[in-house]
Amino acid sequence: MEGPFYIKLCRCEFSGLTVSRSLKRQSPTPAGNTATWFHDKCRNMSSRPSTRFLASLFLLVFYSLADSFADLPSQFQAQQELTNINKSAILPTCPCRRAATLLEMDSKNGNECPKNITEASQIRHGLTLLDADFFNDIKVLEIAKGAKEFNIPIIRANRKLVASINGGLHNPSPLVFNPEWSKEQSQGKASRFNHPSASGIQRPNNEEDIAFMSVLELGELIKKKQITSEELTGIFLKRLRRYNPVLESVVSYTEDLAYQQAKEADKLLSQGVHLGPLHGIPYGLKDIISVPLYKTTWGSTTFKNQMLNIEAWVYKRLKSAGAVLVAKLVTGSLAYDDIWFGGRTRNPWNIEEFSTGSSAGPAACTSAGMIPFAIGSETAGSITYPASRCGVTALRPTFGSVGRTGVMSLSESLDKLGPFCRNAADCAVILDVIRGKDPDDLSSRDIPFGDPFSVDITKLTVGYLDDADMEVVHVLESKGVKVVPFKLNYTVDSVQGILNFTMDVDMLAHFDEWQRSGKDDDYEAQDQWPVELRRARVVSAVDYLQVCFLLSNYWLIL
């Protein structure tokens, strides 16, 4: 464009003052003289007291950015021509607004805005090499802080352990293709064991007592026709609706499906068909497990209206065993802790406390007698922590025992599904139903599961750590179990660092679009996944593989 034209300076908002001026440009500004050009144009702005502060601030910002904005008028011209630019872009296009944010952030640190702007600009140049230059300045500085304080110390420690010798003769990678992996079912399936019966059980007189019976006890009532599956389903749906407003543990009720499955269970029983110990038993699924025709929200504001036409493998197994799905239960947002788009799940034993762990809904609902059992998941403690907090028995099975098709993935090498129940016997029965080879999950296996009810516990040896609950140790000892103290040959911090690296990088691979499009700004707890996944963005492939070498050494622990 030739000849004179007008452009409008960006609006700058500081301390309630707003100014908008037009500048007339006759000719392009010589490269390298941006600051001089801007000083001349701003001279009139400082003639009035009300704008003297703004003029000084403009000079401060643009002097510091002179190298980056060598041809500022040309950039203003480009902005005018691109009037249809996307208003929702993540990166602020206004240097003054960006400076305002950084000024606010650094107000406690001596007003170091120019220094931070320069640092953010330099880091962004590095991020372009990773195709990751879509973060705003605040997030860029946050990434740098996280990398320095968290990534680098762990990377150096891992490197010392597995990369101090060249040649790859030690610490082989677990990321190796196995030609035996296939979608075909195993030829030799693991056999099932005989479940104990709760013979002699009589139906209690009130629903409260029924609600806290074990799965095996409820199964016996149904089998002996002392109660129907439809009646039992009604009892638990009523309890779910009564206590959910306090516990915030239910995402959605599957009432129509539940009554349909319950009626089918009663019909089969009337025909003399009994499918096993879960026949007609109501239960709930953590809401990362997909069920057709119902929302699978992953606990997240971003996905709260998501409906997946996928039938999860674990749901198929339970349906074939005659179990009745009554509700989708709370998962922490994107399977992190107990905060979700509808609130925060509480501990039924003390509603001033929260349930902790992303399997928050399964733990709380089982504990409160809102369901007989539930299926949760764990990557890094999301079964064990909420079970401990809410006072229920849960089982985190061996990796690969339960297929994960139709389940939101955090880390393929760490994710596991398992039951929440009243007692250990129920956990064993449910694991026996849901375990086995999933044709669409290459990590799943027909892993042998010996009859736990025939084990002679006096032949068991159980180790305990210095900080173990000694009351539990003494109970085991009184039952004839041999208990021995032992110490770990690794530190908890080292294992936690390995786990976090693996989990965060794997998670980001699955939620790359979510981060790139800025949806992480809508996340329910900004100090959780948003911070961790930005930090994961700058983990190199070399550092990730070295963590995987270590992971193979700690596989049984994780």
ABEGO torsion letter per residue (X at the ends): XBEBBBBBBBBBBBGGBBBBBBBBBABBBBBGAAAAAAAAAAAAAAABAAAAAAAAAAAAAAAAAAAABABAAAAAAAAAABAABBAABABBABAAAAAAAAAAAAAAAGGAAAAAAAAAAAAAAAAAAAGAAABBAAAAAAAAAAAAAAAAAAAAAAAAAAAABBGGABGBBABBBBAABBABBBABBBBBBBBBBBBGBBBBABAAAAAABBAAAAAAAAAAGABBAAAAAAAAAAAAAAAAAAAGABABBBAAAAAAAAAAAAAAAAAGBBAEAABGBBBBBBAABBBBGBBBAGGBAAAAABBBBBBBAAAAAAAAAGBBBABBBBBBBGGBEABBAAEBBBBAABAABBAEEAAAAAAAAAAAGABABBBBBBABGAAAAAAAAAGBBBBBBBBGABBABGBBBABAAABBBBBBBABAAAAAAAAAAABEBBAABAABBBBBBBBAAABBAAABBBBBBAABBAAAAAAAAAAGBBBBBBBBABBAAAAAAAAAAAAAAAAAAAAAAAAAAGAAAABABAABAAAAAAAAAABBAAAAAAAAAAAAAAAAAX
